[in-house]
Amino acid sequence: PVRGLITILRPPGGRERICDVNALPLFDDTGALAEVVVTFIDVTVRESQRRDTDHLNGQLARMAITDDLTGLANRRGIVDIAEKALAAAERHGHELSFLLLDLDRFKQVNDKRGHAAGDALLVDIARSISLALRREDSVGRFGGEEFLAVLPASDLEAAGSVAERVRLAIESGGSASDVTASIGIAVRQPGESADRMIRRADAAMYRAKEDGRNLVRI
């Protein structure tokens, strides 16, 4: 028997229909196959509604983890990426680093040129960060003018190289607004949680600010 087989029928010159196909074999007294009863139930409306619902749910799921302004992952999205990357690194014994960066003097842009200019600058900087990262890296807007980057298979040397490339990209891209970035690095330690790594990167980032801004600290 065939039950619940969803198929698309395209009759010549007719409208495409979605059907629920069921086939039931019938046997005679000797056990031989006598006939097969096949039913076609038109479920076009039902399936279209289901697909619309699935599409909407997918959009809502993406919106829940995406920053509206920059198009990057939002805080929830990048933390989820960080946690999964950490679990994979722990499982396979790989290196992993986080970069937490905060834009220097960004408030001055909002104060002097308005929030629209600040938003436009954030979009440009988000693009600059993305281009400066490696293909396997991920970045999200952690909050306000803070960004978190997740760098799989990165030891301190590799993370430092990426961080410096990001710092220079922001320095050159934000020069018209005198905006730079202070960046903190945290390299995975065995058994450490993602939250702990982020807090260590945050502490390193604040040391970069205290040391004069536009710097990378570990």
C-alpha positions in Angstrom: 0.0 0.0 0.0 1.0 3.6 -0.6 -0.4 6.2 1.8 0.1 9.9 1.9 2.4 10.3 -1.1 2.4 14.0 -1.9 3.0 14.6 -5.6 2.6 17.4 -8.1 0.4 16.8 -11.2 0.9 19.0 -14.2 -1.9 18.2 -16.7 -1.4 19.4 -20.2 -2.9 22.9 -20.5 -4.1 22.8 -16.9 -3.1 24.2 -13.6 -0.5 22.5 -11.5 -2.1 20.6 -8.6 -0.7 19.1 -5.5 -2.2 15.7 -4.7 -2.2 13.3 -1.8 -1.9 9.9 -3.5 -3.0 6.6 -1.9 -2.8 3.2 -3.5 -4.5 0.1 -2.0 -3.9 -3.4 -3.6 -6.8 -5.8 -3.7 -6.4 -9.5 -3.9 -8.7 -12.3 -5.0 -9.5 -15.5 -3.1 -6.3 -17.2 -4.3 -4.2 -14.4 -3.0 -3.3 -13.0 -6.5 -3.4 -9.3 -7.1 -6.7 -8.5 -8.7 -6.6 -4.7 -8.8 -5.2 -1.6 -7.3 -7.4 1.2 -6.1 -5.7 4.6 -6.4 -7.1 7.8 -5.0 -5.9 11.3 -5.7 -6.9 14.0 -3.1 -6.4 17.6 -4.2 -4.5 19.2 -1.3 -3.2 22.2 -3.3 -4.7 24.8 -0.9 -3.6 23.0 2.2 0.0 22.5 0.9 0.3 26.1 -0.3 -0.8 27.3 3.1 1.7 25.0 4.8 4.5 26.2 2.6 3.6 29.8 3.2 3.6 29.1 7.0 7.0 27.3 6.7 8.4 30.3 4.8 7.1 32.7 7.3 8.4 30.7 10.2 11.8 30.6 8.5 11.8 34.3 8.1 10.8 34.8 11.7 13.6 32.5 12.8 16.2 34.4 10.8 14.9 37.7 12.1 15.3 36.5 15.7 19.0 36.0 15.2 19.8 38.8 12.7 20.6 42.4 13.5 18.2 44.6 11.5 20.7 47.4 10.8 23.9 45.6 9.8 22.5 42.3 8.5 25.0 40.5 10.8 24.0 38.1 13.5 22.6 39.8 16.5 23.7 39.1 20.1 21.6 36.0 20.4 22.8 34.7 17.0 26.5 35.3 17.5 26.4 33.8 21.0 24.8 30.7 19.6 27.5 30.5 17.0 30.2 31.0 19.7 28.7 28.2 21.8 28.5 25.8 18.9 32.1 26.6 17.8 33.3 26.1 21.4 31.6 22.8 21.7 33.2 21.6 18.4 36.6 22.8 19.5 36.3 21.0 22.8 35.1 17.9 21.1 38.0 17.8 18.7 40.7 19.5 20.7 41.0 22.4 18.3 42.1 26.0 18.9 39.4 28.7 19.1 39.6 32.4 19.6 37.1 35.2 20.2 37.5 38.9 19.3 35.4 41.5 21.1 35.7 45.0 19.7 34.2 48.3 20.6 34.3 51.4 18.4 36.3 54.3 19.9 34.7 57.8 19.9 31.6 56.5 18.2 29.3 58.6 20.4 30.8 61.7 18.9 29.5 60.7 15.5 25.9 60.5 16.9 26.3 63.7 18.8 27.8 65.8 15.9 26.3 64.2 12.8 23.1 62.5 14.1 22.0 59.0 14.6 21.4 58.4 10.9 25.0 59.1 10.2 26.0 56.8 13.0 23.8 54.0 11.7 25.3 54.4 8.2 28.8 54.2 9.7 27.9 51.1 11.6 26.8 49.4 8.4 30.0 50.4 6.7 32.1 49.2 9.6 30.2 45.9 9.8 31.0 45.4 6.1 34.7 46.2 6.7 34.9 43.7 9.6 33.3 41.0 7.5 35.8 41.6 4.7 38.8 41.5 7.0 37.8 38.2 8.5 38.6 34.8 7.1 36.0 32.8 5.3 35.5 30.4 8.2 35.1 33.2 10.8 31.8 34.6 12.0 30.9 38.0 13.3 27.9 39.6 14.9 26.7 42.8 16.4 27.1 42.1 20.2 25.3 45.3 21.2 25.5 49.1 20.4 28.9 49.6 18.8 30.3 46.3 20.0 31.0 43.3 17.7 32.0 39.8 18.6 34.0 37.6 16.1 34.4 33.9 16.4 37.6 32.5 14.9 37.7 28.7 14.6 41.0 26.9 14.5 42.8 30.0 15.6 45.6 30.1 18.1 46.9 33.4 19.6 49.2 34.2 16.6 46.4 33.6 14.1 43.9 35.6 16.2 46.3 38.4 16.6 46.8 38.6 12.9 43.1 38.7 12.2 42.5 41.3 15.0 45.1 43.6 13.6 43.7 43.3 10.1 40.2 44.2 11.5 41.7 47.1 13.4 43.4 48.5 10.3 40.2 48.0 8.2 38.1 50.0 10.7 40.8 52.7 11.1 41.0 53.3 7.4 37.2 53.0 6.9 36.3 55.3 9.8 39.0 57.8 9.4 36.6 60.5 8.2 34.8 60.2 11.5 37.9 59.6 13.6 36.4 56.2 14.6 38.8 53.4 15.5 38.4 50.1 17.4 39.7 48.7 20.6 39.9 44.9 20.3 40.3 42.2 23.0 41.3 38.6 22.3 40.5 35.5 24.3 41.9 32.1 23.3 40.1 28.9 24.4 41.1 27.2 27.6 40.1 23.6 28.2 36.7 23.3 29.9 35.9 27.1 29.6 32.4 28.3 28.8 31.6 30.7 25.9 30.4 33.2 28.4 33.7 33.1 30.3 35.7 33.5 27.0 33.6 36.5 26.1 34.1 38.1 29.5 37.9 37.6 29.1 37.8 39.2 25.6 35.8 42.0 27.1 38.4 42.6 29.8 41.1 42.6 27.2 39.2 45.1 25.1 38.8 47.5 28.1 42.6 47.2 28.6 43.0 48.3 25.0 40.9 51.4 25.7 42.8 52.2 28.9 46.1 51.9 27.0 45.1 54.6 24.5 42.4 53.0 22.2 42.9 51.7 18.6 44.8 48.8 20.0 44.6 45.0 20.3 45.1 43.4 23.7 45.0 39.8 25.0 
